[in-house]
Amino acid sequence: MGSGLETTRISIFPLPGAILFPGLQLPLHIFEPRYRALVEDSLARDRMIGMIQPQRSSEGAPLFNIGCLGRIGEVEALEDGRYNIILDGVSRFRVVRELEVETPFRQVRAELLAEDEDGVLLPVERAAFEEEAKSFADAQGYSVDWDQVARLDDMALINGVSQVAPFDAAAKQALLEADTLGERCDLLVQLMQFFGRHDDEDGHTLQ
């Protein structure tokens, strides 16, 4: 689902297993010199950083097509040059191509993706999702304030669970790539059922 906007240059932080969704936050501890340079560059310009997963953990690995642009909200500069930052999810993006750059950090040309802003779940979909989430949370031993969950709008609920649920990196990437709220909700239910059954059979945890 393209937004129809022109492409934009995004400085990226390719971090395996780190997924950011629009409207949510991701705390990061920045210690590698190249990513300290990325933060410094971002703070001097637009405070934007693109979070995206590499397809494998090796240096310079190919990237997945979809990531999420984040804006540095809170930042703590430590005396030894490291940073603690909190990224606020702004928009998903699709990589058009990677750029040849002189910077120590990678950059891409990307298209920002329009979100399913008006996306709402049918009451029966919402109820079915919450029921599945409760079963999954109980099976995993999680303590959840369901009264607070009930006050979340559909987008905050689905994106929030997508970001924090203890699924593997590939599953979270699939959730990020879902274009509509309904598709993401359906996939979440399938994942909770799959991983829940897998745990029951193998006696393993998801982490």
C-alpha positions as CSV (number, residue, x, y, z in Angstrom):
1,M,0.0,0.0,0.0
2,G,2.0,3.0,-1.2
3,S,1.3,6.5,0.0
4,G,1.9,8.1,-3.4
5,L,4.6,10.3,-1.8
6,E,8.0,10.6,-3.3
7,T,10.8,8.5,-1.9
8,T,13.0,9.8,0.9
9,R,16.5,9.1,2.1
10,I,16.6,7.2,5.4
11,S,19.6,6.4,7.6
12,I,19.0,2.9,8.9
13,F,19.8,0.8,12.0
14,P,19.6,-2.8,10.8
15,L,19.1,-4.7,14.0
16,P,18.1,-8.4,14.1
17,G,15.0,-9.0,16.3
18,A,14.3,-5.3,16.8
19,I,10.9,-4.3,15.5
20,L,9.2,-0.9,15.8
21,F,5.6,-0.2,14.9
22,P,4.0,3.2,14.1
23,G,2.6,4.8,17.3
24,L,4.8,2.7,19.6
25,Q,8.2,3.2,21.3
26,L,11.4,1.3,21.2
27,P,14.2,1.9,23.7
28,L,17.7,1.5,22.4
29,H,21.2,1.5,23.9
30,I,23.6,2.8,21.3
31,F,27.3,1.8,21.8
32,E,28.8,0.9,18.4
33,P,30.8,3.8,16.9
34,R,28.9,3.7,13.6
35,Y,25.5,3.9,15.3
36,R,26.7,6.6,17.7
37,A,27.6,8.5,14.5
38,L,24.1,7.7,13.2
39,V,22.4,9.1,16.3
40,E,24.6,12.2,16.2
41,D,23.8,12.8,12.5
42,S,20.1,12.2,13.2
43,L,20.0,14.7,16.1
44,A,21.7,17.3,13.9
45,R,19.1,16.9,11.1
46,D,15.6,15.5,11.6
47,R,15.9,13.1,14.5
48,M,14.8,10.3,12.3
49,I,16.2,6.7,12.2
50,G,14.9,3.8,10.2
51,M,14.7,0.5,12.1
52,I,14.9,-2.5,9.8
53,Q,15.8,-6.1,10.1
54,P,18.7,-7.7,8.1
55,Q,17.9,-11.0,6.6
56,R,20.8,-12.6,8.4
57,S,23.1,-11.3,11.2
58,S,26.3,-11.1,9.1
59,E,27.9,-7.7,8.2
60,G,26.3,-5.9,5.3
61,A,23.5,-8.5,5.0
62,P,20.6,-7.9,2.7
63,L,17.7,-6.1,4.3
64,F,14.1,-7.0,4.5
65,N,11.9,-4.7,2.3
66,I,9.8,-3.2,5.1
67,G,11.0,-1.3,8.1
68,C,9.7,1.5,10.4
69,L,10.8,5.1,10.6
70,G,11.3,6.3,14.1
71,R,11.8,9.7,15.6
72,I,14.2,10.2,18.5
73,G,12.0,11.3,21.4
74,E,14.0,11.0,24.6
75,V,17.8,10.9,24.4
76,E,20.5,10.5,27.1
77,A,24.0,11.2,26.1
78,L,26.5,9.3,28.3
79,E,29.9,10.6,29.2
80,D,31.7,7.8,27.2
81,G,29.9,8.6,24.0
82,R,27.2,6.0,24.2
83,Y,23.5,7.0,24.0
84,N,20.2,5.8,25.5
85,I,17.4,6.8,23.2
86,I,13.7,6.1,22.8
87,L,12.4,5.9,19.2
88,D,8.8,6.9,18.6
89,G,7.4,4.9,15.6
90,V,6.3,7.3,12.8
91,S,5.6,5.3,9.6
92,R,6.4,2.1,7.9
93,F,8.6,2.3,4.8
94,R,9.5,0.1,1.9
95,V,13.1,0.1,0.7
96,V,13.4,1.1,-3.0
97,R,17.2,0.7,-3.0
98,E,20.3,0.9,-0.8
99,L,22.5,3.9,-1.4
100,E,26.2,4.1,-1.9
101,V,27.4,6.3,1.0
102,E,30.5,7.6,2.7
103,T,28.9,7.5,6.2
104,P,29.8,4.6,8.5
105,F,26.1,3.7,8.7
106,R,23.9,2.4,5.9
107,Q,21.3,4.6,4.1
108,V,18.4,3.7,1.8
109,R,16.0,5.4,-0.6
110,A,12.6,4.4,0.6
111,E,8.9,5.0,0.1
112,L,6.9,5.9,3.2
113,L,3.8,3.7,3.5
114,A,0.3,5.0,4.3
115,E,-1.1,3.4,7.4
116,D,-4.6,1.9,7.8
117,E,-5.6,5.0,9.7
118,D,-9.3,4.3,9.6
119,G,-8.8,0.6,10.4
120,V,-11.1,-0.7,13.0
121,L,-12.0,-4.2,14.0
122,L,-15.6,-5.5,14.0
123,P,-16.8,-6.1,17.6
124,V,-16.7,-9.8,17.0
125,E,-13.1,-9.6,15.7
126,R,-12.0,-7.6,18.7
127,A,-13.7,-10.0,21.1
128,A,-12.2,-13.1,19.4
129,F,-8.7,-11.4,19.5
130,E,-9.0,-10.6,23.2
131,E,-10.1,-14.1,24.0
132,E,-7.2,-15.6,22.1
133,A,-4.8,-13.1,23.7
134,K,-6.1,-14.0,27.2
135,S,-5.6,-17.7,26.5
136,F,-2.1,-17.1,25.2
137,A,-1.1,-14.8,28.1
138,D,-2.4,-17.4,30.6
139,A,-0.5,-20.2,28.9
140,Q,2.7,-18.1,29.0
141,G,2.2,-17.0,32.6
142,Y,1.9,-13.3,31.8
143,S,0.1,-11.0,34.1
144,V,-2.0,-8.5,32.0
145,D,-4.3,-5.6,33.1
146,W,-7.2,-6.5,30.9
147,D,-9.3,-3.5,32.0
148,Q,-6.5,-1.3,30.6
149,V,-6.3,-3.4,27.4
150,A,-10.1,-2.9,26.9
151,R,-9.5,0.9,26.9
152,L,-7.0,0.7,24.0
153,D,-8.2,1.5,20.5
154,D,-7.9,-1.3,18.0
155,M,-4.7,0.1,16.3
156,A,-2.9,0.6,19.6
157,L,-3.9,-2.9,20.8
158,I,-2.9,-4.8,17.6
159,N,0.3,-2.9,17.0
160,G,1.2,-3.1,20.7
161,V,0.8,-6.9,20.9
162,S,2.6,-7.3,17.6
163,Q,5.6,-5.4,19.0
164,V,5.8,-7.0,22.5
165,A,4.7,-10.6,21.9
166,P,7.6,-13.1,22.2
167,F,7.5,-14.4,18.7
168,D,10.6,-15.0,16.6
169,A,12.0,-12.3,14.3
170,A,10.5,-13.8,11.1
171,A,7.0,-13.7,12.7
172,K,7.4,-10.1,13.8
173,Q,8.6,-9.1,10.3
174,A,5.5,-10.7,8.9
175,L,3.3,-8.7,11.3
176,L,5.1,-5.5,10.3
177,E,4.5,-6.2,6.6
178,A,0.8,-6.7,7.1
179,D,-0.9,-3.8,5.3
180,T,-4.2,-3.5,7.1
181,L,-5.2,-3.8,10.7
182,G,-7.5,-6.7,9.9
183,E,-4.6,-8.7,8.3
184,R,-2.3,-8.0,11.2
185,C,-5.0,-9.1,13.7
186,D,-5.7,-12.3,11.8
187,L,-2.0,-13.1,11.6
188,L,-1.5,-12.4,15.3
189,V,-4.3,-14.8,16.2
190,Q,-2.7,-17.5,14.0
191,L,0.7,-16.9,15.6
192,M,-0.7,-17.1,19.1
193,Q,-2.4,-20.3,18.3
194,F,0.7,-21.8,16.5
195,F,3.3,-20.8,19.1
196,G,0.9,-21.6,22.0
197,R,0.4,-25.2,20.6
198,H,4.2,-25.5,19.9
199,D,5.0,-24.6,23.5
200,D,2.5,-27.0,24.9
201,E,3.8,-29.9,22.8
202,D,7.5,-29.2,23.3
203,G,7.6,-27.8,26.7
204,H,9.6,-24.9,25.4
205,T,9.2,-21.2,26.0
206,L,9.0,-18.7,23.1
207,Q,12.1,-16.8,24.1
